[in-house]
Amino acid sequence: MASYTLDVYMPVLILMGLSVGLFLVSVFAAKIIRPSKPSALKEQAYECGEDPVGTAWSNFNVRFYVVSLIFIVFDVEGALMFPVASIYRKFVEVGEGGVILGSLLVFISVLVVGIVYCWSKGDLDWVRSFQLSEDQVKQLQGAEKRS
């Protein structure tokens, strides 16, 4: 028979209460102990020791984020291949080495197709060169003639 009492949740509730209590006590103690001497220098934004220039709402090149996301994908690929490579010998002894090898090759081929796609789209170029189609060139030439 199932127990419908809340006794099974008591340890979880006690730990949640202790964690919230510890958080509140530490925040309150820090507020009491720390010195409070505000100044204009302390209120200034800190940017690696440099004086901040301009506003915080500046535009960043999206390429930085694209390249970093591509790096993360391939970094995770490397992290996922090490555990499989470490147990590969055990699977070969059991006779399942072909299955592991096939799954690794499929995994790597999907990533290779992804990197070829990114490369062909020009997402890995830090400075993208734009090439206009013939129609776009004709439109630009027509706009120049009209003005």
C-alpha positions as CSV (number, residue, x, y, z in Angstrom):
1,M,0.0,0.0,0.0
2,A,1.2,3.5,-0.8
3,S,1.8,6.0,2.0
4,Y,0.0,9.2,1.4
5,T,1.6,11.1,4.3
6,L,4.1,13.9,3.9
7,D,6.7,12.1,6.0
8,V,8.7,11.1,3.0
9,Y,9.2,14.7,2.0
10,M,10.3,15.9,5.4
11,P,14.1,15.5,4.8
12,V,13.8,17.5,1.6
13,L,11.7,20.2,3.3
14,I,14.3,20.4,6.2
15,L,17.2,20.8,3.7
16,M,15.3,23.4,1.7
17,G,14.6,25.3,4.9
18,L,18.2,25.1,6.1
19,S,19.5,26.3,2.7
20,V,17.1,29.3,2.6
21,G,18.0,30.1,6.3
22,L,21.7,29.8,5.6
23,F,21.4,32.2,2.6
24,L,19.4,34.7,4.6
25,V,21.8,34.6,7.6
26,S,24.8,35.1,5.3
27,V,23.3,38.0,3.4
28,F,22.2,39.7,6.7
29,A,25.6,39.1,8.3
30,A,27.4,40.5,5.3
31,K,25.2,43.6,5.3
32,I,26.1,44.2,9.0
33,I,29.8,43.4,8.8
34,R,30.8,45.1,5.5
35,P,31.9,48.8,5.4
36,S,29.6,51.2,3.5
37,K,31.6,54.1,2.0
38,P,30.2,54.8,-1.4
39,S,32.1,57.1,-3.8
40,A,32.0,58.1,-7.4
41,L,35.0,55.9,-8.2
42,K,33.3,52.8,-6.6
43,E,30.1,53.5,-8.6
44,Q,32.0,53.5,-11.9
45,A,31.8,50.4,-14.1
46,Y,34.9,48.3,-14.0
47,E,36.2,47.0,-17.4
48,C,39.5,45.2,-16.9
49,G,41.3,48.2,-15.4
50,E,40.4,50.5,-18.3
51,D,38.2,53.6,-18.0
52,P,34.9,52.8,-19.7
53,V,34.4,54.7,-23.0
54,G,30.9,55.2,-24.6
55,T,27.7,53.6,-23.6
56,A,27.1,50.0,-22.7
57,W,24.7,49.7,-25.6
58,S,27.2,49.3,-28.4
59,N,26.9,46.9,-31.3
60,F,29.0,43.8,-31.4
61,N,29.9,41.8,-34.5
62,V,27.7,38.7,-34.6
63,R,30.5,36.7,-36.1
64,F,32.1,36.5,-32.7
65,Y,29.1,34.6,-31.3
66,V,28.8,32.4,-34.4
67,V,32.4,31.3,-34.2
68,S,32.2,30.7,-30.5
69,L,29.1,28.6,-30.9
70,I,30.8,26.5,-33.6
71,F,33.8,26.1,-31.3
72,I,31.5,24.9,-28.5
73,V,29.9,22.3,-30.8
74,F,33.2,20.8,-31.8
75,D,34.6,21.0,-28.3
76,V,31.6,19.0,-27.1
77,E,32.3,16.6,-29.9
78,G,35.8,16.0,-28.6
79,A,34.5,15.5,-25.1
80,L,32.0,13.0,-26.3
81,M,34.5,10.9,-28.2
82,F,36.9,10.2,-25.4
83,P,34.5,8.0,-23.3
84,V,33.6,6.0,-26.4
85,A,37.2,5.6,-27.3
86,S,38.1,4.4,-23.8
87,I,35.5,1.6,-23.9
88,Y,36.0,0.7,-27.6
89,R,38.3,-2.3,-26.8
90,K,35.7,-3.8,-24.5
91,F,33.1,-3.7,-27.2
92,V,35.5,-5.2,-29.7
93,E,36.1,-8.1,-27.3
94,V,32.3,-8.7,-27.0
95,G,32.0,-8.5,-30.8
96,E,30.2,-5.1,-31.0
97,G,33.1,-3.1,-32.3
98,G,31.5,-2.5,-35.6
99,V,28.4,-1.0,-34.0
100,I,30.5,1.5,-32.0
101,L,32.7,2.3,-35.0
102,G,29.6,2.9,-37.2
103,S,28.0,5.2,-34.7
104,L,31.2,7.1,-34.3
105,L,31.5,7.5,-38.0
106,V,27.9,8.7,-38.3
107,F,28.5,11.2,-35.5
108,I,31.7,12.5,-37.1
109,S,30.1,12.6,-40.6
110,V,27.2,14.7,-39.3
111,L,29.7,17.1,-37.7
112,V,31.8,17.2,-40.9
113,V,28.6,18.0,-43.0
114,G,27.9,20.8,-40.5
115,I,31.4,22.3,-40.7
116,V,31.3,22.1,-44.5
117,Y,27.9,23.9,-44.5
118,C,29.2,26.6,-42.2
119,W,32.3,27.0,-44.3
120,S,30.4,27.2,-47.6
121,K,28.0,29.8,-46.1
122,G,31.0,31.9,-45.1
123,D,30.2,31.8,-41.4
124,L,33.8,30.9,-40.5
125,D,35.3,33.9,-42.3
126,W,36.0,36.7,-39.8
127,V,35.5,39.4,-42.4
128,R,32.7,38.3,-44.8
129,S,33.1,39.3,-48.4
130,F,29.7,40.0,-50.0
131,Q,29.3,39.0,-53.6
132,L,26.4,40.5,-55.5
133,S,24.3,38.6,-58.0
134,E,23.9,39.9,-61.5
135,D,20.4,41.1,-60.7
136,Q,21.6,43.0,-57.7
137,V,24.4,44.7,-59.7
138,K,21.8,45.7,-62.4
139,Q,19.5,47.1,-59.7
140,L,22.4,49.1,-58.2
141,Q,23.4,50.4,-61.6
142,G,19.8,51.4,-62.4
143,A,19.5,53.3,-59.1
144,E,22.8,55.1,-59.8
145,K,21.5,56.2,-63.3
146,R,18.3,57.5,-61.8
147,S,20.0,59.7,-59.2
